[in-house]
Amino acid sequence: MTERIGARRGLLGPRHAGHTVLTGHLGALSLPVGDDGVIIGDDAEGRPQLIGFHRPVPYDVTLIGGLWTAQVLALRAAGTGARVAVETGRVQAWTTLAQAAGAGLECVSLYDVGRVPPTGATVGSPVVVIRDCGMRPPRGRVISSPWQSVLTLLPYLSPVAPRLMRSSALVGIQRVSPDEAEQIGRILGLARAESEALPTLADGVTLWVAGRDHHWVMTSATDAETGLLGTARRMD
């Protein structure tokens, strides 16, 4: 499109010759299509699925699942340029990851439960807080806010899980017991077939629920992730 001279105010920028490419090279060009975010795995059709952690509004995620999946998400969030703050009662389980992430940069920080300081999250420096605080994570000062998302990891369906699931924009469910699956199905309004499938899920498979959008996702580790975290597992 040609812009008329004088149609805008201000200084004109430098003139450049147009960029050209040979027709035969067009196939080498690619543009990102779809939502931005952290790749969490592939759906049943092999399509990549993403979580958009970096948002200008508060964003809460609850994951009823294993430490392995939470740690893969932490690594991948750090890989997108986010600062990751891990609030945990088992610092030793996160130490190797924190040291390896960011190629020496301090992009993953570990804090005892209740000791996460203000992060100063901004659009240019977003933060993902991962709360690995056991079955009953305490209510604390760590809350979601613009450019600061919070993921709460629960190993099982605990007494606080219904409240967290109802207040979260996104809920992930990995393998649970039949009784837990039935309760989760009622809380999230799952189809009967979905609830019945939850106790049979393989390691690395998660049902992600955001309102009426339900997606089965298989998270497969890269070679680097496998070397650091091992293979996918539900139990720790």
Disulfide bonds with the S-S distance in Angstrom:
none
